[in-house]
């Protein structure tokens, strides 16, 4: 079950649910997040996208190919090179 962290401002009767990203009054009405919140969210998502594309995926590709190469090399050390046994 997912947990939500709430911040309640009792003076203004506003409850912010951080997981949902929207503001909710204590009466239950949902209001739109401010443009600053949306801008920060877009910047955060853009940085994450570029991190995934530029850093994480290339490193994972090198690690997977290198791991496969090491696995084949190690098997050839144990079982011998491929080909006929003669």
VMD Tcl script that builds the backbone (N, CA, C; Angstrom):
set m [mol new atoms 258]
animate dup $m
set s [atomselect $m all]
$s set {name element resname resid chain x y z} {
  {N N UNK 1 A 0.844 -1.173 0.000}
  {CA C UNK 1 A 0.000 0.000 0.000}
  {C C UNK 1 A 0.889 1.236 0.000}
  {N N UNK 2 A 0.523 2.210 -0.756}
  {CA C UNK 2 A 1.315 3.425 -0.908}
  {C C UNK 2 A 1.021 4.401 0.222}
  {N N UNK 3 A 2.071 4.999 0.758}
  {CA C UNK 3 A 1.906 5.987 1.816}
  {C C UNK 3 A 2.070 7.374 1.226}
  {N N UNK 4 A 1.340 8.312 1.775}
  {CA C UNK 4 A 1.400 9.688 1.324}
  {C C UNK 4 A 1.866 10.562 2.477}
  {N N UNK 5 A 2.705 11.522 2.156}
  {CA C UNK 5 A 3.152 12.469 3.167}
  {C C UNK 5 A 2.336 13.738 3.008}
  {N N UNK 6 A 1.717 14.179 4.078}
  {CA C UNK 6 A 0.841 15.343 4.040}
  {C C UNK 6 A 1.462 16.494 4.815}
  {N N UNK 7 A 1.294 17.677 4.304}
  {CA C UNK 7 A 1.659 18.899 5.016}
  {C C UNK 7 A 0.388 19.720 5.160}
  {N N UNK 8 A 0.003 20.002 6.380}
  {CA C UNK 8 A -1.253 20.706 6.627}
  {C C UNK 8 A -0.949 22.076 7.211}
  {N N UNK 9 A -1.515 23.101 6.608}
  {CA C UNK 9 A -1.426 24.463 7.124}
  {C C UNK 9 A -2.771 24.766 7.770}
  {N N UNK 10 A -2.797 24.749 9.107}
  {CA C UNK 10 A -4.066 24.918 9.811}
  {C C UNK 10 A -4.584 26.343 9.740}
  {N N UNK 11 A -3.700 27.325 9.512}
  {CA C UNK 11 A -4.147 28.712 9.442}
  {C C UNK 11 A -4.976 28.976 8.192}
  {N N UNK 12 A -4.605 28.325 7.085}
  {CA C UNK 12 A -5.286 28.587 5.821}
  {C C UNK 12 A -6.175 27.426 5.381}
  {N N UNK 13 A -6.142 26.310 6.103}
  {CA C UNK 13 A -6.993 25.177 5.756}
  {C C UNK 13 A -6.605 24.504 4.463}
  {N N UNK 14 A -5.297 24.418 4.182}
  {CA C UNK 14 A -4.825 23.821 2.937}
  {C C UNK 14 A -4.007 22.584 3.283}
  {N N UNK 15 A -4.224 21.533 2.530}
  {CA C UNK 15 A -3.481 20.293 2.716}
  {C C UNK 15 A -2.763 19.994 1.405}
  {N N UNK 16 A -1.446 19.780 1.470}
  {CA C UNK 16 A -0.690 19.436 0.264}
  {C C UNK 16 A -0.269 17.985 0.371}
  {N N UNK 17 A -0.610 17.191 -0.619}
  {CA C UNK 17 A -0.177 15.808 -0.689}
  {C C UNK 17 A 0.999 15.762 -1.643}
  {N N UNK 18 A 2.184 15.424 -1.111}
  {CA C UNK 18 A 3.392 15.508 -1.922}
  {C C UNK 18 A 3.409 14.467 -3.029}
  {N N UNK 19 A 2.789 13.315 -2.832}
  {CA C UNK 19 A 2.817 12.288 -3.862}
  {C C UNK 19 A 1.913 12.650 -5.034}
  {N N UNK 20 A 0.834 13.341 -4.780}
  {CA C UNK 20 A -0.090 13.704 -5.854}
  {C C UNK 20 A 0.315 14.986 -6.556}
  {N N UNK 21 A 1.029 15.867 -5.862}
  {CA C UNK 21 A 1.487 17.103 -6.469}
  {C C UNK 21 A 0.412 18.154 -6.615}
  {N N UNK 22 A -0.745 17.986 -6.026}
  {CA C UNK 22 A -1.795 18.995 -6.109}
  {C C UNK 22 A -2.169 19.428 -4.703}
  {N N UNK 23 A -2.815 20.564 -4.631}
  {CA C UNK 23 A -3.235 21.090 -3.346}
  {C C UNK 23 A -4.701 20.771 -3.141}
  {N N UNK 24 A -5.038 20.466 -1.907}
  {CA C UNK 24 A -6.402 20.108 -1.582}
  {C C UNK 24 A -6.799 20.864 -0.323}
  {N N UNK 25 A -7.934 21.514 -0.361}
  {CA C UNK 25 A -8.411 22.169 0.858}
  {C C UNK 25 A -8.947 21.100 1.795}
  {N N UNK 26 A -9.054 21.444 3.058}
  {CA C UNK 26 A -9.546 20.466 4.023}
  {C C UNK 26 A -10.984 20.073 3.734}
  {N N UNK 27 A -11.714 20.900 2.990}
  {CA C UNK 27 A -13.084 20.564 2.611}
  {C C UNK 27 A -13.115 19.570 1.456}
  {N N UNK 28 A -11.993 19.401 0.735}
  {CA C UNK 28 A -11.914 18.409 -0.322}
  {C C UNK 28 A -11.831 18.966 -1.719}
  {N N UNK 29 A -11.869 20.277 -1.917}
  {CA C UNK 29 A -11.792 20.853 -3.259}
  {C C UNK 29 A -10.351 20.809 -3.749}
  {N N UNK 30 A -10.160 20.416 -4.988}
  {CA C UNK 30 A -8.820 20.328 -5.574}
  {C C UNK 30 A -8.560 21.583 -6.380}
  {N N UNK 31 A -7.406 22.195 -6.149}
  {CA C UNK 31 A -7.006 23.372 -6.909}
  {C C UNK 31 A -5.800 23.018 -7.758}
  {N N UNK 32 A -5.565 23.766 -8.805}
  {CA C UNK 32 A -4.444 23.518 -9.700}
  {C C UNK 32 A -3.134 23.940 -9.045}
  {N N UNK 33 A -2.038 23.196 -9.301}
  {CA C UNK 33 A -0.743 23.628 -8.794}
  {C C UNK 33 A -0.298 24.898 -9.516}
  {N N UNK 34 A 0.564 25.662 -8.871}
  {CA C UNK 34 A 1.020 26.916 -9.470}
  {C C UNK 34 A 1.940 26.637 -10.651}
  {N N UNK 35 A 2.154 27.647 -11.477}
  {CA C UNK 35 A 3.025 27.484 -12.640}
  {C C UNK 35 A 4.464 27.251 -12.223}
  {N N UNK 36 A 4.873 27.777 -11.059}
  {CA C UNK 36 A 6.227 27.513 -10.569}
  {C C UNK 36 A 6.410 26.034 -10.255}
  {N N UNK 37 A 5.380 25.425 -9.657}
  {CA C UNK 37 A 5.446 23.994 -9.361}
  {C C UNK 37 A 5.531 23.178 -10.643}
  {N N UNK 38 A 4.748 23.565 -11.635}
  {CA C UNK 38 A 4.760 22.849 -12.911}
  {C C UNK 38 A 6.109 23.024 -13.598}
  {N N UNK 39 A 6.659 24.245 -13.579}
  {CA C UNK 39 A 7.959 24.505 -14.195}
  {C C UNK 39 A 9.047 23.689 -13.518}
  {N N UNK 40 A 9.029 23.627 -12.197}
  {CA C UNK 40 A 10.027 22.836 -11.483}
  {C C UNK 40 A 9.888 21.357 -11.812}
  {N N UNK 41 A 8.667 20.874 -11.927}
  {CA C UNK 41 A 8.443 19.472 -12.260}
  {C C UNK 41 A 8.949 19.163 -13.670}
  {N N UNK 42 A 8.708 20.062 -14.620}
  {CA C UNK 42 A 9.177 19.852 -15.991}
  {C C UNK 42 A 10.702 19.852 -16.026}
  {N N UNK 43 A 11.339 20.771 -15.314}
  {CA C UNK 43 A 12.807 20.793 -15.260}
  {C C UNK 43 A 13.353 19.502 -14.660}
  {N N UNK 44 A 12.715 19.043 -13.605}
  {CA C UNK 44 A 13.148 17.818 -12.943}
  {C C UNK 44 A 13.036 16.622 -13.895}
  {N N UNK 45 A 11.913 16.527 -14.598}
  {CA C UNK 45 A 11.717 15.429 -15.540}
  {C C UNK 45 A 12.682 15.517 -16.714}
  {N N UNK 46 A 12.977 16.740 -17.186}
  {CA C UNK 46 A 13.920 16.912 -18.293}
  {C C UNK 46 A 15.316 16.489 -17.876}
  {N N UNK 47 A 15.747 16.893 -16.675}
  {CA C UNK 47 A 17.067 16.478 -16.179}
  {C C UNK 47 A 17.146 14.966 -16.020}
  {N N UNK 48 A 16.088 14.358 -15.513}
  {CA C UNK 48 A 16.068 12.911 -15.359}
  {C C UNK 48 A 16.140 12.220 -16.715}
  {N N UNK 49 A 15.410 12.736 -17.704}
  {CA C UNK 49 A 15.434 12.162 -19.047}
  {C C UNK 49 A 16.847 12.203 -19.629}
  {N N UNK 50 A 17.509 13.362 -19.540}
  {CA C UNK 50 A 18.861 13.462 -20.086}
  {C C UNK 50 A 19.850 12.611 -19.305}
  {N N UNK 51 A 19.674 12.474 -17.996}
  {CA C UNK 51 A 20.535 11.587 -17.216}
  {C C UNK 51 A 20.385 10.149 -17.695}
  {N N UNK 52 A 19.141 9.728 -17.922}
  {CA C UNK 52 A 18.914 8.364 -18.391}
  {C C UNK 52 A 19.520 8.137 -19.768}
  {N N UNK 53 A 19.307 9.084 -20.688}
  {CA C UNK 53 A 19.765 8.918 -22.062}
  {C C UNK 53 A 21.280 9.053 -22.182}
  {N N UNK 54 A 21.871 10.036 -21.499}
  {CA C UNK 54 A 23.293 10.344 -21.687}
  {C C UNK 54 A 24.187 9.513 -20.774}
  {N N UNK 55 A 23.730 9.177 -19.571}
  {CA C UNK 55 A 24.605 8.518 -18.602}
  {C C UNK 55 A 24.212 7.061 -18.369}
  {N N UNK 56 A 22.998 6.835 -17.936}
  {CA C UNK 56 A 22.631 5.506 -17.458}
  {C C UNK 56 A 22.559 4.462 -18.572}
  {N N UNK 57 A 21.870 4.746 -19.665}
  {CA C UNK 57 A 21.734 3.747 -20.724}
  {C C UNK 57 A 23.070 3.376 -21.366}
  {N N UNK 58 A 23.962 4.331 -21.669}
  {CA C UNK 58 A 25.266 3.920 -22.195}
  {C C UNK 58 A 26.072 3.071 -21.206}
  {N N UNK 59 A 26.042 3.429 -19.924}
  {CA C UNK 59 A 26.766 2.629 -18.934}
  {C C UNK 59 A 26.178 1.229 -18.816}
  {N N UNK 60 A 24.866 1.130 -18.839}
  {CA C UNK 60 A 24.242 -0.192 -18.792}
  {C C UNK 60 A 24.588 -1.021 -20.026}
  {N N UNK 61 A 24.635 -0.388 -21.182}
  {CA C UNK 61 A 24.985 -1.106 -22.412}
  {C C UNK 61 A 26.397 -1.661 -22.332}
  {N N UNK 62 A 27.337 -0.838 -21.898}
  {CA C UNK 62 A 28.727 -1.285 -21.771}
  {C C UNK 62 A 28.830 -2.400 -20.736}
  {N N UNK 63 A 28.133 -2.261 -19.622}
  {CA C UNK 63 A 28.187 -3.277 -18.570}
  {C C UNK 63 A 27.594 -4.605 -19.039}
  {N N UNK 64 A 26.496 -4.560 -19.768}
  {CA C UNK 64 A 25.860 -5.798 -20.235}
  {C C UNK 64 A 26.727 -6.497 -21.277}
  {N N UNK 65 A 27.238 -5.750 -22.246}
  {CA C UNK 65 A 28.087 -6.350 -23.281}
  {C C UNK 65 A 29.389 -6.863 -22.670}
  {N N UNK 66 A 29.980 -6.083 -21.769}
  {CA C UNK 66 A 31.207 -6.522 -21.100}
  {C C UNK 66 A 30.977 -7.747 -20.232}
  {N N UNK 67 A 29.849 -7.791 -19.540}
  {CA C UNK 67 A 29.529 -8.960 -18.718}
  {C C UNK 67 A 29.334 -10.208 -19.562}
  {N N UNK 68 A 28.672 -10.066 -20.694}
  {CA C UNK 68 A 28.492 -11.207 -21.593}
  {C C UNK 68 A 29.841 -11.677 -22.141}
  {N N UNK 69 A 30.696 -10.737 -22.532}
  {CA C UNK 69 A 32.024 -11.102 -23.026}
  {C C UNK 69 A 32.842 -11.819 -21.965}
  {N N UNK 70 A 32.792 -11.337 -20.730}
  {CA C UNK 70 A 33.511 -12.001 -19.644}
  {C C UNK 70 A 32.963 -13.402 -19.414}
  {N N UNK 71 A 31.645 -13.567 -19.486}
  {CA C UNK 71 A 31.017 -14.876 -19.301}
  {C C UNK 71 A 31.488 -15.861 -20.371}
  {N N UNK 72 A 31.498 -15.442 -21.631}
  {CA C UNK 72 A 31.944 -16.313 -22.721}
  {C C UNK 72 A 33.424 -16.638 -22.554}
  {N N UNK 73 A 34.249 -15.660 -22.222}
  {CA C UNK 73 A 35.687 -15.878 -22.022}
  {C C UNK 73 A 35.924 -16.888 -20.900}
  {N N UNK 74 A 35.194 -16.748 -19.799}
  {CA C UNK 74 A 35.369 -17.647 -18.665}
  {C C UNK 74 A 34.933 -19.066 -19.020}
  {N N UNK 75 A 33.816 -19.201 -19.765}
  {CA C UNK 75 A 33.386 -20.531 -20.190}
  {C C UNK 75 A 34.410 -21.173 -21.119}
  {N N UNK 76 A 35.029 -20.385 -21.988}
  {CA C UNK 76 A 36.040 -20.940 -22.879}
  {C C UNK 76 A 37.286 -21.351 -22.107}
  {N N UNK 77 A 37.579 -20.673 -21.008}
  {CA C UNK 77 A 38.702 -21.107 -20.168}
  {C C UNK 77 A 38.398 -22.466 -19.536}
  {N N UNK 78 A 37.160 -22.678 -19.109}
  {CA C UNK 78 A 36.797 -23.935 -18.455}
  {C C UNK 78 A 36.565 -25.065 -19.452}
  {N N UNK 79 A 35.862 -24.793 -20.542}
  {CA C UNK 79 A 35.427 -25.839 -21.466}
  {C C UNK 79 A 36.282 -25.937 -22.723}
  {N N UNK 80 A 37.149 -24.998 -22.957}
  {CA C UNK 80 A 37.958 -24.989 -24.167}
  {C C UNK 80 A 37.314 -24.142 -25.243}
  {N N UNK 81 A 38.072 -23.834 -26.293}
  {CA C UNK 81 A 37.534 -22.990 -27.358}
  {C C UNK 81 A 36.458 -23.738 -28.148}
  {N N UNK 82 A 35.588 -22.979 -28.841}
  {CA C UNK 82 A 34.549 -23.641 -29.634}
  {C C UNK 82 A 35.161 -24.330 -30.854}
  {N N UNK 83 A 34.484 -25.322 -31.333}
  {CA C UNK 83 A 34.947 -26.043 -32.508}
  {C C UNK 83 A 34.967 -27.539 -32.233}
  {N N UNK 84 A 35.440 -28.294 -33.220}
  {CA C UNK 84 A 35.471 -29.746 -33.052}
  {C C UNK 84 A 36.602 -30.128 -32.093}
  {N N UNK 85 A 36.437 -31.204 -31.355}
  {CA C UNK 85 A 37.450 -31.589 -30.371}
  {C C UNK 85 A 38.700 -32.210 -30.986}
  {N N UNK 86 A 38.752 -32.477 -32.284}
  {CA C UNK 86 A 39.916 -33.134 -32.898}
  {C C UNK 86 A 41.003 -32.179 -33.098}
}
mol reanalyze $m
mol bondsrecalc $m
mol representation Tube
mol addrep $m
